[in-house]
Amino acid sequence: MESIANPERMEVMRALPRIPVERVDSSVLTSVNHSTYCRMYHTPPRIAAAIENPGPPPTPPTAPRRLPRKNQWGSSVTRQSLKKYHGLNVAKYNAALEVYQDSCHTWESDYKKYIKSLDLGLLDGTEEEDVAITEVNGDEDPIAAAKPLVVFTHGRNSTLENQHLTAFCQGFAREAPILLFEDLRNELQRIAVFRTLVSTYPSIRAFSGRSAGARNAAKASIHADVKRLIFFTYPLVRDLNYRYADLLALGPDIEVLFVVGDSDPLAVETHLHEVRGRMQAKSWWIKVVKGDHTFGRWTDEQMETTLGIAGQMAAIWAKTEELDPQLTELILLWSDKQEKVDWTGWQPPPPESPRAATHFTVTLAGGKLPAGGGSFHFTLPGTAPK
């Protein structure tokens, strides 16, 4: 898995994006009589020209060594010898000069190709560039052209106009395009939108959502050709009801990323740890320190910066071909002292703390009851350190 904890990479992730993330709003026909409002965040195509490196420029050829000055002094024999020697040098020089001239033509051609491969015009951000891109794309669907990696939806009784959702998705878009949809209809209809969008845009490799939207994503994946899920908060409980049956239904070929705060009352850390242990699917967790379900305890700066980093991490995770099943947890936090986001690399989950066995003695006190005055004993076994 790609390292995201080395100092150079961390500074790049903290810095503002070199090319600003752009937003595209669209309406996609997701059933015969219903169009779904969609929003895509992505980094414009010109970033590819900034990143791709065609390699070192071609090396110019070296001119042949200049001829030595013709020597006129000495006897007639010496002059004859020098004349013959000079003639041989002239012939060698002329042959080398022809090779050099041919090499110059080849180098000029290669250098022009190299300059063209740099695509310097796409780095200017000028009107001419925008016109050129428009002419190339023509009437092409901008979502299809961007090739979104993930489709994402909002939570229950919510919309896409959500500050922490926007911060997360804009951070994600720095690494890969992400397609969001807004749908306030019932759960089955929202699940159907996931499946329609993955059919419309085959570049989609993962389903994602926030809160109840994450549950919709989990259910939608069961009958879709998608093997990765990203849960930006997940409600394991609601009121007195447990809501993790969908997670236990996921097969062993599914890979799941939880982006959940350690102060989320709907996904308590011990509860999340237990559920992950019972899941057939493999899971990873970005543990957002002091993050609750709505991240409402933070200032705007803390929220946007921290969740922007979380979005970048989620995108890198989604793009990684081979994930390490042993390194499954990452800690992400806002440092008040340094006033910046800090995080660890992916690491193994901490071992369970050993727990001593607990012994119980129950005495039945009950007057005329047959077992009154009796007692029995039982023990809850402890756990040994791993």
Secondary structure, DSSP 8 states (H G I E B T S, - for coil): -----SHHHHHHHHS--SS--EEEEEEEEEETTEEEEEEEEE--THHHHHH----S-----------------S-HHHHHHHHHHHHHHHHHHHHHHHHHHHHHHHHHHHHHHHHHHHTGGGGS--HHHHHHHHHHHTT--HHHHH--SEEEE--TT--S--HHHHHHHHHHHTTS-EEEEE--S-HHHHHHHHHHHHHH-TT--EEEEETHHHHHHHHHHTTSS--EEEEES--SEETTEE--HHHHTS-TT-EEEEEEETT-TTS-HHHHHHHHHH-SSEEEEEEETT--SS-TTS-HHHHHHHHHHHHHHHHHHHH-SS--SS--EEEEEEETTTTEEEE---B-------B--EEEEEE---TTSTTTT-EEEEEE--B---
